[in-house]
């Protein structure tokens, strides 16, 4: 290899999702006895769950650690089972031998939009520090990497000197009493809202339009006579920070000026390929996906969708006209939808609607009129041209 030859890359240059040890949004609770941490986690969950948040919790079982390791196992695990799933009617339990690590943990907690962690046992990327003289943090300062707030036990109001030295920003940190779960819970909701993923727009214009027999993205309706892919991009620009047009690689060069192409990197998968390609481009954004065959769609409908967005769930969609299913091609997909879409692809499903139907998504009522009326065939095109002038 010559001195000027760059080294060969061994791996694809992928943008990785901004995950912590357990989830995208996680808070370690540490600085108090484990019983107090468990009670605080339960009290916070009681505030957050009714507001629509999916809260996960991670802890260690002290009793199991001190006892005979096989005594706590079920007969199936004692017999050598790798995993046991039990339907407890009102909840489900999964016991498995696989060790916890930074690869398995996010998978186990994929359904949660916030994970609370007992920081006495595990690390998390952000922390809520409990100030309690019964549990000194003097030897755990390495766990305090990004403290978000301070929580004081009853009768405690001062921060120990060693914490003041370790946390130069302590005076600006929010402070709460341990008993004030309502106040702390309200603050956590604001904390989550401030970390909501940015919303980017994606026009799906890379299909082959076989039923229409011509490129649907280049069709023009109404007096303005503008291409549908440009109209869709303009609508998205009103509610998104930026907009891309999903295309096949050979389409990118012929996009009109002002439209930004995002070429498919997942090929042969229809709309799913465009959505997955967008998440590969930016796995830390939420993507508002819009098909290019909705000539009756107006800005008000998109504003309704964005106003109804529920980031705690995998996606926000409208109910399709004429059935009870979510409409996948005018949908906000949150970052947590990316691995779920890949999981369904691994199961052999390339239809985004299949994931939406079988996942935790927020479905808004079908908008009135013809807002979601799509145009896929020459006959439907003729009817749309007549209606739109």
SVG drawing of the C-alpha trace seen along z (x, -y; Angstrom):
<svg xmlns="http://www.w3.org/2000/svg" viewBox="-66 -28 70 59">
<polyline fill="none" stroke="black" stroke-width="0.4" points="0.0,0.0 1.4,-3.4 1.7,-6.2 -1.1,-8.1 -3.5,-5.2 -6.2,-5.5 -6.7,-2.4 -9.5,-0.2 -12.6,-0.5 -13.5,2.8 -17.1,1.7 -19.8,-0.5 -19.8,-4.0 -23.1,-4.0 -24.6,-6.7 -25.4,-5.0 -28.5,-5.8 -27.9,-7.9 -28.6,-5.3 -27.5,-5.0 -26.8,-1.8 -30.5,-0.8 -32.4,-3.3 -32.5,-6.6 -33.8,-8.3 -32.7,-6.9 -32.2,-8.2 -30.2,-6.5 -31.5,-7.0 -28.6,-6.8 -27.5,-8.1 -30.1,-6.5 -30.9,-2.9 -32.4,-0.7 -35.8,-0.6 -36.1,-4.4 -35.0,-4.2 -37.6,-1.6 -40.3,-3.6 -39.3,-6.8 -39.3,-4.9 -42.8,-3.6 -44.0,-7.1 -42.6,-8.6 -44.1,-5.9 -47.5,-6.6 -47.2,-10.2 -45.7,-9.4 -47.8,-6.4 -51.2,-8.2 -49.6,-10.9 -48.9,-8.3 -45.3,-7.5 -44.0,-3.9 -41.7,-3.6 -39.2,-0.8 -37.3,0.0 -34.0,1.8 -32.8,3.2 -30.9,6.1 -32.4,8.7 -30.4,8.7 -32.1,11.8 -31.2,13.9 -27.6,12.7 -27.2,13.9 -29.0,17.2 -28.2,20.5 -28.3,19.4 -30.5,22.3 -33.0,21.9 -34.7,18.9 -35.0,20.7 -38.1,22.3 -38.2,26.0 -37.7,25.3 -34.6,23.2 -33.3,25.7 -33.7,28.3 -31.6,26.2 -34.1,24.1 -32.5,21.0 -35.6,18.8 -39.0,19.1 -41.9,16.9 -45.0,16.9 -48.3,15.3 -49.4,14.0 -52.7,12.9 -52.4,9.2 -48.7,9.1 -46.0,11.2 -42.7,12.4 -39.6,13.5 -36.8,15.3 -33.6,16.0 -30.0,17.0 -28.6,14.5 -26.4,11.9 -27.2,8.3 -25.0,6.2 -25.1,3.0 -26.4,4.9 -29.2,6.9 -30.4,4.3 -32.0,1.9 -33.7,4.8 -35.3,6.0 -36.5,2.4 -37.5,1.5 -41.1,0.8 -40.2,-2.0 -39.6,-5.6 -38.0,-6.2 -36.0,-3.8 -35.4,-4.4 -32.4,-2.6 -31.3,-1.7 -28.0,-3.5 -26.7,-1.7 -26.2,1.3 -26.2,0.1 -24.9,-2.9 -27.1,-5.2 -26.1,-8.1 -28.0,-10.7 -28.6,-10.7 -31.0,-11.9 -28.8,-12.2 -30.5,-11.5 -29.0,-13.3 -29.2,-11.0 -26.6,-10.7 -27.3,-7.0 -25.8,-6.3 -22.7,-8.2 -21.7,-8.7 -18.1,-9.5 -16.8,-6.3 -19.3,-6.4 -18.4,-9.7 -17.4,-8.0 -21.1,-7.2 -22.1,-10.9 -21.3,-11.8 -24.3,-13.9 -26.4,-14.8 -29.8,-16.3 -31.4,-17.1 -30.9,-16.7 -33.4,-15.0 -33.1,-15.6 -34.2,-13.1 -36.5,-14.3 -34.6,-16.6 -31.7,-17.2 -31.2,-20.5 -27.4,-20.8 -25.2,-19.2 -22.1,-17.5 -18.8,-19.2 -17.5,-16.4 -20.5,-16.6 -20.2,-20.4 -16.6,-19.9 -17.6,-17.2 -20.6,-19.1 -19.5,-22.6 -22.9,-23.3 -24.8,-22.1 -26.3,-25.6 -28.1,-25.6 -29.5,-22.0 -33.2,-21.6 -33.8,-20.6 -36.7,-18.5 -37.8,-16.9 -37.9,-13.1 -41.5,-13.3 -42.4,-15.6 -43.0,-12.9 -45.6,-15.0 -43.2,-17.9 -40.3,-15.7 -42.6,-13.8 -43.7,-17.0 -40.1,-18.0 -39.3,-14.6 -42.1,-15.2 -40.6,-18.6 -37.1,-16.9 -38.5,-14.3 -40.3,-16.9 -37.1,-18.9 -35.4,-15.8 -38.1,-15.0 -36.5,-13.9 -36.4,-16.5 -39.0,-16.0 -37.6,-15.5 -39.8,-15.1 -39.6,-12.3 -41.5,-12.3 -41.9,-8.8 -41.3,-9.2 -39.1,-6.2 -41.8,-3.7 -42.2,-2.4 -45.8,-3.4 -46.7,-0.2 -50.5,-0.6 -50.4,-4.3 -48.0,-3.4 -46.2,-6.7 -44.3,-8.3 -46.8,-9.4 -44.4,-11.9 -44.2,-13.8 -48.0,-14.1 -49.5,-17.6 -53.0,-18.5 -54.9,-21.7 -54.3,-25.2 -50.8,-25.5 -49.7,-22.5 -46.8,-21.6 -45.3,-18.1 -46.7,-16.1 -43.3,-15.4 -42.7,-19.1 -46.1,-19.8 -45.6,-17.1 -42.2,-18.5 -43.6,-22.0 -46.3,-20.7 -43.8,-18.9 -41.5,-22.0 -44.3,-23.8 -44.0,-21.3 -40.6,-19.7 -37.1,-21.1 -36.0,-19.8 -37.3,-17.6 -35.9,-14.8 -37.3,-13.1 -36.9,-9.3 -35.8,-8.1 -34.2,-5.3 -30.5,-6.1 -31.2,-6.7 -33.9,-9.2 -31.7,-11.5 -30.2,-13.5 -33.5,-14.5 -35.2,-15.9 -36.3,-19.5 -34.1,-22.2 -34.7,-22.7 -35.6,-19.1 -33.1,-17.1 -32.8,-13.5 -32.3,-10.6 -31.4,-7.5 -32.7,-4.2 -30.1,-2.0 -32.6,0.7 -33.6,2.0 -36.6,3.8 -38.8,3.2 -41.2,0.5 -42.1,-2.2 -40.4,-0.3 -37.1,-0.7 -37.5,-4.4 -38.4,-4.6 -35.5,-2.4 -33.1,-4.4 -34.2,-7.6 -33.5,-6.0 -30.2,-4.8 -29.4,-8.4 -30.5,-9.7 -31.5,-7.2 -31.9,-10.0 -34.7,-11.8 -38.4,-11.2 -39.5,-11.0 -42.8,-12.3 -43.4,-10.1 -45.7,-11.3 -46.6,-9.5 -46.6,-11.5 -50.0,-10.2 -52.2,-12.3 -53.3,-15.3 -56.2,-16.2 -54.0,-16.5 -53.8,-20.0 -51.5,-21.6 -54.2,-21.5 -54.1,-17.7 -50.4,-17.6 -50.7,-20.2 -53.3,-18.0 -50.9,-15.0 -48.0,-16.9 -50.2,-18.4 -51.3,-14.9 -47.8,-13.4 -47.1,-11.1 -43.3,-10.5 -43.8,-8.0 -45.2,-5.6 -43.5,-4.2 -45.5,-6.2 -48.4,-8.6 -50.8,-7.9 -54.3,-8.5 -56.8,-5.8 -57.2,-4.8 -60.5,-5.8 -62.8,-2.8 -61.1,-0.5 -59.8,-0.4 -56.1,-0.2 -53.5,-3.0 -52.5,-4.7 -48.7,-4.1 -47.9,-6.6 -48.8,-9.7 -47.2,-8.8 -44.7,-10.1 -42.2,-7.3 -40.3,-7.9 -36.6,-6.8 -37.7,-3.7 -39.6,-2.5 -36.4,-1.9 -35.4,1.4 -39.1,2.4 -39.4,2.0 -36.2,4.0 -37.6,6.7 -40.7,7.1 -38.5,7.2 -36.6,10.1 -39.9,11.8 -40.6,11.6 -42.9,8.5 -42.1,5.6 -45.3,3.7 -45.0,0.7 -48.7,1.1 -48.0,4.6 -45.7,3.1 -48.2,0.3 -51.1,2.7 -49.1,4.9 -47.1,2.3 -47.7,-0.5 -48.7,-3.4 -51.0,-6.3 -53.9,-6.4 -55.8,-9.7 -59.3,-9.8 -59.5,-9.8 -59.5,-13.4 -62.6,-14.6 -63.2,-15.0 -60.8,-13.5 -57.6,-14.4 -56.3,-10.8 -57.7,-9.9 -54.8,-8.5 -54.5,-8.2 -52.9,-5.0 -54.5,-4.2 -55.3,-6.1 -59.0,-6.1 -58.3,-7.6 -56.0,-10.1 -58.8,-11.2 -61.2,-11.6 -58.7,-13.6 -58.0,-15.9 -61.7,-16.6 -62.2,-17.3 -59.1,-19.5 -59.5,-21.4"/>
</svg>
